[in-house]
């Protein structure tokens, strides 16, 4: 307290009398005096008199409520002395302005969380955290934004909150600065015209290159990669950290996920799924799900709904859980109409498990009266996979061998042993693999082709999991017949192909060529389920022509015909499954190009065709119940004869 009483009055020291120092007597007088000069107080207004008096009271005798900062100076003194004092006091009494970011908090709600956290910049500890959620509601969809952060995450900054509001088109109301230009997103990276700066174009191209060519994110951290851009005047590296690149992509993914939900809410009434499971190059089991639907304007849309690592065993139960989680996230539980997948047994189990799980859920208010998804009855088996299974049975009965057997044969040739128990297809596979194993043999193949002015293309060996790869291997072998014969004439390890061998390869090629055409037709960009039944009929005619030896199949060897008969058994298995599923016939009848004509023509056993059409009509009216039963009953009765006639 004594120290504060002896402290110099710096207000008087700096009161424009001397910029550097004051005489000792002046300093002592000002420090000992407790009242202002009488002539000054009389010339000031009342509020300013109080301020001057308070300013001269020693600090040790002031209460907090009597502080000079609590006095508001609203008028200027008419005297020079009063002006100098009040101007100095008012600078101390000026009320602190509101924070420039105060407007932001009107768009967020906060919830206190009893969780301690630390301010990293000052290392101060806080006992209570706050969850901060955006309150913006989309005007079109009526959905509320689900973006949120917390004090511990934002670390007392509001930059991320302002950036988020800018995505909704919300900016500071008092700011004279134009809203910042929206940065490029993933959609602009993949195409689209925008007015971008050179730096933005560079970032767009860098991300497109990394995503398209599947480059590691650590590529952007390479010093050589960064130096390549720094050497260009006015250009900086697009990214210098893999974390920045990853965060940019993840942020865009979250935005696109929200857009997908809104799109499905507005445009999707029913949806069909197609899914598959495979192992990636880094040995991760991946589940991919694609959604297919029509808008109210009959516009076809197709979106990737799920692409995730499948956890646990690949059982039907685990698959059903993964699919159900995706349906729940996107609010599609009541909109699912069918699922398309391969013929693996776990997919059948998944279809059943998912049906039972969805049936136990309460249905939404706007859902269909009856569930559209009916388990195995709504499971569509991949027709291209059915073709592949039939071809596998044919090749197995022809004795084409396997890749494992070809690997063993190449090992035997490497040790100097000969091979004699392989079929023509098996030996062609061994030849393709034998040449591919050694760079010297590849060079020799090319040398022979150059000397004889023949194409240098190698015979591509087949792969078990790649459809039609055996057909392509046989096709390459027949096209390279001269090269193969000349190469084998110079080899002692492999026996040459005889005329009978080439004849069998040509016969097998004739059969497999038809299956290849059907597979390519089914695998087009926009396959249609309404064509499944006609393709099954055409496939039956093909197998029947081969087994009967009709047309171009008249000169087939008996063992090849016997092998095709085994393929017919596989066909009959999956045809019976298709025939028991109403979905195929419903899609066929609803196709305006076909209607019921094909069903009546193909199903001529009694009234089978008419019964199928009647069943389809009844099912459709049960699922899509009429909104006005009395009006629609008359319309249906009048159209019944027309429906049966077509």
N, C-alpha and C positions, 0 to 999 in steps of 0.2 A: 504493500500500500504506500509506503514511504517513497518507493521508487517511482510510482506513478505520479505522486504529487510533485516530484522534482523534475518530471519530464518536460522538455521545452514545448511550447505551443507552436507547432509547425504551421498552423493556420495563419498566425500572425507573421511568422517568419517569411511566408510566401505571399503576403498580402500586397504585392506590387510595390512595396516601399524600397526593397533592395533585393536584387536577384541573387546575391551571394551571401551577405551577412548583415547583421544589425548591431548597433551599439549595445554595449553591455547593459546600460541603464534602461534601454528600451526593452531588452529581453527580460530583465528582472521585473520591470513594471508590468509587463504583460503576463508574466508568470505568477506574480503575487496578486494582481488585481482579480477580483471575483465578479466584477460588474462591468458592463460596457460603459463608454462615455455617455454622459447624460444627453449631450447635444445630438448624439447619434440615435439614441432610442426614441427621442421625441420626434425625430423626422421620419421614422419608419412606421409603416402600418402595424396594427396590433399583432398579426400573425408573424410578421418579420421580427418584431421586437422580441417575441417569445423565442424565436429561433436564435437570435443573437445572444440572449441571456443564457439559453441552454448551451450554446457553443462555448461560453466562458466558464461554465461550471466545471470544476475538476472531475476527471473521469471516475475517481473513486467515490464521488458523492452522487453519481447518476444511477437511477434505477433503469432496468431495461425498457420500461414503458416511457421513460423520460429521455430516451436517446434522441440525438439530433436527427437520426434517420427516420424517426416517427413523425417529424414535423413536416408538413407540406407547405412549400413556398409557392404561392400562386400569383404574386404581384411583384413588380420591380420597384425598387426604391428610386425616388427622384433625385437623390444626392449621389455624388461620386463614391463616397465611402460606403453608403448603403448598397450601391450597385456591386461594388467589389466583394463585399462580405456575402450578400445574398446569392451572388452568382457562384461563389465557392461552396456555400452551404447547399444550394439546390443541386449541385453536382453530386453531393453525397446523399441527398434525399431522393434522387430519381428512382421511381419504381421500376423494378426489374421487368423487362418485357416477357411476354409469354413465349415458350419455346416455339421454334419455327416448325417443329414436327407435331404440334398439339393437334392439328386437324386429322392426323392419321388415326388417332385412337377412336374417333367416331365410327370407324368401319370395322373395329375389332371388339370382341368381348374377352374379358380376362377372368380366369379362375385361379384362385390361390391354391398352391400345392405345398404341402408341408415337406419340403425337400431342400436341404442345404445345397448351396452351390458357391462357386468362387469366381470373382471377376478376374480374368486372366491378366488384364492390363495393370491393375493395381494390387492384385493378389489379396483382395478383400473378400471376406466370407459373408454370404447372405444366408439367412436361415429359411427364408420362404421363397419359393419359385412361383412363377405364374405361367399358366398355359394361355396362349393368345390365339384365338380362332377368328378367321375371317367371317364376317356376317353378310357378305355379298350374296344376293340371290339372282340367278339368271332369269331375265325377263321372259325368255322364250320357253324354257323348260320348267321354270319354277323350282329348280333344284338349288340348294344352298352349297356354296363353295366349301370343300372339305380341307382347305389349306390351313395349317396351323404351325405355330412355333412356340418358343418359350423364352423367358428372360435368360436362362442359362445358355440357350442356343444362340440368341442374338447378341449377347454380351453388351447390353445397353446401347446397341445401335439399331437404327430403324431402316437401314438401307434395303434389307431384304423385304421388309413390309411395304416400303414404297414401290419397290420393283414388282411385288405381287399385285398391288393395287393398279399399277400401270397396265397389267395384263387385262384388267377389267375396264380399262379406259378411264381410270380415276386418277386425277392429278391434284396438286396443291391448288386450292381455289384462288389464292392471292398471288400465285407465281406468274410473272410476266414472261417466263421462259417457255418456249414451245415444248410440248411433250417430246421426249426423246424418241427417236425412231426405233421401232420394234426390231429387235435383232433377228437374224435368220433362224429358222427352225429346220427340223429334219426334212420337212416337206419341200422347203426351198432348196435344200442340199440335193435332193433327188430330181429337181426340175422346177420349172416355173420361172417367169421373168420378173425380176425385181431390179430396182435402181439401187445398186449396192456400191459401196466403196471398194477400192482395190483390196483393202485388208479384209473386208467381209467376204468378197469373192474368194480370197485365199482360204479363209476359214471354211467356207462352204465346200470348196474343192478338197481340202485336206480331210474333212470328215467323210465326204463321199468316197474318197480313196481308201480310207481306213476301214469303213464299213463294207464297201463293195469287195475289196480284196482281202478282207478279214485279217488285217494287220493287227499286231499286238498294240495295245495302248502305250506301251513303253517306247514305241517308235518315236513319239514326239519328244522324248527326253534325250534322244541321242544328240550329242554335241555336233556331229556332222550334219544331222538333219536341221538343227537350228541355225548353224552357220550358213547353210545353203540359202536361207532367207535373209539373214543379216547382211549378206554381201550385196543384196539388192537395195539401192538407196530408197529410203522412205517406206520400207517394208519391215515388219517385225514377224518373228515366227508365229504362226497361227495359234499354237499351243506350246507351252513349255513344261507342262506337268500332265502326267497321265490321269491324275485325280481331277484336274479341271476338265479334261476331255470326257472322262467318265461321268462327272456331275452334269455336264451339258447334255449328254445323251440321256441320262436318267431323268433330268428335269423335263426334257421334251417327251420322254416316254410317259411320265405322269400326266402331262397335258393331253397327249394323244389318247391315253386311257380314259380320261374324263370325257373327251370328245366322242370316243367310241360309245360310252354309256349313254350320252345324250342322243347320239345317232340311233342307237337301238331303241331307246325310249320313244322317239318320235316316228320312226319309220318301220319298225319291225313288229309284226303281229304274230307270226310263226317263224320258226327258224329250223333249218336242218344242219347237222354237224357232220364233218368228216374228220377222222383222226387217224393218227399213226404213231408208232413208237420206233425209235431207231437209236443206235449208239453213235455218238459223235466221234470225231477224230481224236479228241482228248478223253475218250472212254467214259462219257457221261450218257446215261439213258435219258433221252429227250422225248417228251410228249408234246405233239403239235396238234392243235385243234383249229379248224377253219369253219366259220359260220357262213351259211348261204341263205338268203331270204329275198323276198320281193316286197317292194314298197306298195303303197296304195295306188300308185300310178303304174304298177307292174314293171318297175325298174329293177333289174337284177343287181344285187349287191353281194359282195364277197369280202370278208374281213378275217384276218388272223386274230383269233380270240385268246389263244393260249400257246405259249412256247416256254416250257419250263422243264426243269430236271425232275424226273420221276423218282420219288423217294421209296425205298423199300423194295420188296419183291414185286414182280410184274404180275400180280394176281388180279383177278377180276374185281375183288373187293377194293384194292388200292386204286385201280383205274376208275372205279365208280366214284370213289371219294374225290379224286382229282377233278373229274368232270363235274360233279355236283358242286364243288367249291367254285369252279369257274361260272357255272350257271347262277349260283347265288350272288356272286359278286356283280354280275351283269344283269341281274333280275330277269333271267330267262327260264326260270323253273317251269312256269306255266305256258311257255311259248314253244318248248321243244317238240318237234314233230317226228324226227327220225335221226338216226346215226348211221354213217357209212364207215366201214372199216374192213380190214382183211378177215380171213377165215380162221384166225387163231382162236383156240378154245377160250383163252382169257377174255377175248372181246365178247364172246357169247355170255360168259359169266358177268362181265361188266354191264351188259345190256339189261340182264335180269336184276342185278343188284341195284342198279340205278332206278329201275322202274319201281321196285318195292320201296326204296327210300323216298322217291318223289311222291308216291301214293300216300305215304304217311304224313306228308306236309299239308297244312291247311291251304286251300286254294285262295288266290287273290280275288278281290271283288270284280275285277274286269277280266277274269280268266274265262276260258271256254267252259260251257256246262259240263262237258266230259273231257277227261285228260286226252290230249292228242298223242302223247308218247305211250306206247303199249308194250314196252320191253322187247322181246325177241321178234314180235310181230312188226315192230318199227325199226328193226335192225337190217340195214341194207348191206349185203355182202358185195365187196369189191369184185366186179365182173372181170376186170383185168387179172386179178389174182386167181379167179376160178380158171381162166384160160391158162395161166401159168401152171396150175396144179394138173390140169389135163395133159399139157405138154410134158411135164415131168414124168407122168405115168407112161406116156408113149415112149419117151427116150429110155426110161429104165427098162422097159420090156424089149426094146431094140438092142439093148446091151451097149449103150453109149459110154458107160463108165462114169467115173467121177473125177474131180480135180485131185482128190487125195490119191487115187490110183495113178493118175498122171505124174504126180510128184514122186511117188515110189518108183515108177518106171524110169524117170529121169535120173534118179539116184542109181538105179541099176546100170543105166547106160554110162554113167560117170565112172563106174568101177569096171567097165569093160564087158558087162553081161548084155545079152541080147533080149529083146522082148518079142513074143510071138502070139500071146493070147489076148490081144486087144482087137476090138472091132475097128472098122474104118473110121468112125467118129473118134474113137478112143486114140487111135494112132495119129489122127490129125491134131488132136489136142496135145498129145505128147510132143509132136513136131513143133507146134507153136510155142510151147513152154520151153522146149530144148533150145530153140534158137534164141529166145528171149533171155535165157540164163547166162549167156556168154557174149561179151562184146566182140570177141573174135568171130563167132558164128554169125552175129549180126552184120559184121563187116563183110564176111564172105557172101552172105545172102545178097547184099547190095552190089558187090562186085559181079556176081553172076548175073544179076538183073541188068547192070550197065552193059556188060559184054554182049548180052542178047537183046538189048534195047527193049527191056520189059519194065513195067512199073515196079518200083522198089517197096511198095507197101507190104508190111508184114501181115501175117495171118494173126488176127487178134484172138487169143484164147478166151473161152467163155468163163463167166463168173456165176456161181450158184444163185446169188441173190439178185442178179440182174436179168430182167425179163428179156426174152428173145436173144440173149447173148449166144446161145448155141446155134441158133439160126444164122446169126451174123458170122460166126466162126466158119460154118459150112459154106456160107455164101462167099466169104473171103477165100476159102480153100479152092472152090470151084473157079473163081475168077483168077486165081494164081496157080492154076493147074500146071502150066509150063514151068513156072519158077520152081514149084515144089518138085517136079520130076527131075529137073536139071540139078537142083540142090542135093536131092537124095542120091543121084548118080555119082556124086563126088563124096558121099558120106558112107562110111563103113558101119557106123553104129546102128542106123535105122534102115529097115528094109523098105524097098520102093513100093509105091501104090500100084496095084494091078488094075486092069480094066474093070474087073468086078467091084473093086473098092470104089472106083469113081462112079460106077453105076448106082451103087447103094447110096452114096452121098447125094447123087442127083435125085433119087427117089425120096429120101428123107427131106431134102430141100423143098421138093414139091409140096409135101404135106405141111411142113413147118411154115412155108410161105403164107398160107392162108391164115394161120394163127397169128402171124406177125401183122398182117393187114388188119385183122380184127382188133388186136391190141393197140395198134396205132390209132385206129378209129375211136376206140373207147377213151384213149388218153388225150384226146383233143382238149383245147382250152376250155370249152364250155360243154361238158358232157350232159346228156339229158337222160333222166331215169325213164322217161317214156319210151326210150329206144331199147331198154334192157330186154323186154319180152321179145321184140323182133330179132334181136341179136341171139337170144337163146334158140329161137326157131331156126335162124340161119346156121347156127353152130350145129344143131341136130342134123340139118340137111348135109352139112359138110362131112360130119363123121359117118353118116349113113352112106354117102357117095363113096367114101374111102373103103368102108367095109364091104360094100357091094361091088367095088371095082368099076364104078361108072366113070365115063369121060376120061380125063387125063390120068385117073388113078387105075386104069385097066391093067397096066403092066407092073404093078407093085408086087414085090416079093411077098410070099405068104406070111413070113414072120413079121413084116412091117404091118400087114393087114391085121394080124393077131394083136400086135401092140396097140393099134388104133382101137380095137375092140375093148381093150383094157381101159383106154382113155374114155370110151363111151360109158363105162361103168361109173367113172368119176363124174362125168357130165350128168348122168341120171340122178346121182345123189344130190347135186346142187340144183338141178332143175326141179326136183320134188320140193326142195326148200323154197325155191322161188314161187312155185305154183301154189303153195299154202299161204303165201303172204299177199294180202289184199293191196298193199301199197303199190306193187308193180302194175297190177291191172288198173288200179284207180288212176295212176299217172298216165297210163296208156289211153284210157277212155276220155280223160279230161284234155288230152292233146287234140285240138280242133282239126289237125291234119289226119287223124286216125279215127277218133271216137270209138264206137263199138264194132266197126266193120271187121277188123282183124280178129277180134275175139270170136265173133260169130262164124268167121270163115275157118279158123284153125280148130275151134272146139266144136266139132260136128257130131260128137258122141251124144245122141239124144238132144236134150235141151240144155246141155252144159253151158253153152255160150249165153243163152238167155238167163239162166240162173245166176251166172257170174255178174251180168249187168244189173240184175235185180238186187243182188246183194250189195253191190257198190252203191247203187242209188239209195238203198235203205241206210247204209252206214253213213253216207254223206249227210243225209237229212237228220240223222241222230246227232252227229258231231256238230254240225252247223245248224243249230235249231233256228227256226224262222222267228223273226222279231214280231211278225203279225200272222199268227197261225191261221186265222180264218181266211185272210187274203191269199196267203201262200198255198193253202190247201187246194183252193180252186185252180191255182196256176199249176201246181204239181200234178193234179189229176188230169188236167188238159194236156200236159206235156209227157205223161207217162208212156203213152203209145209211141210218141216220137223218140223218146229215150231208148225204148226197146228196139225200135225199128233201126236205129243207127248203131 
